[in-house]
Amino acid sequence: MSSSNSWGELAATFRQARAAHEQHETAKSELKKLMPEDAKEALGHGLRAKRSKSGCRQLLTCWR
């Protein structure tokens, strides 16, 4: 596929996005760990973390 311009462009984007994806997943995991166990919700720096009744934590972007 080395003769395909589209393949080359998409391959470059894929390689560049991989590092950003890994950083995103790491940040998401670490933010969830920082949420106190007794908190139902945490807000700050444009993010909202919510805990469901079952204990699952969800991160949301605040759009204001």
N, C-alpha and C positions, 0 to 999 in steps of 0.2 A: 504494500500500500504506500510505498515511499513516493510514488508518482502522484498521489492524490493530495491536492492542496487542502481540501476539507479535512482529510484524515490527519494531516500534520497540524493544522490549527486546533482541531479538537483534542488531539493527543497532548499538545502543549497546555491547553486549558485544563485538561484532566490532571496532568502532573502538578500544575500550580494550585489547583483547588484541593488536592489531597491534603496538603499541609494545613490549609485553612480549616478543612473539615475536622482534622485531628485536633487542632487547637480548640475548635468549637465544642467538640465532644468532651474534651478535658475540662474546659471552663464550665460547661453545664454540670458535669459530675461534681466538680469542686464547689460550685455554688449551692447545689443541693445539700452537700455535706455541711455547709456553713449554716444552714437553716436550723434554728433551735428545735429540739424535739417537741417542745410544748407549744410551738407557734402554729397557728392555722394559716397565717399569711405573713410574708415579709416583702417590704418595698424598699427600693433604693436604686439610684443611678439608672433609671429608665427600665428597670426590671421588676416584675412581680412574681414571687414564688408562692404557690398555693399548695396546701396539703389537703388531700381528700380524706374522707372519713376512714378509708381503708389504710391511710398512711402514705399513699403515693404522693410524690412531690412533682409539681409541674411548673415550668418556667414560662412566663409570658412577657412579651415586650409591651411596654406601656406607650401608647400613642396619644400624646396630648399636644 
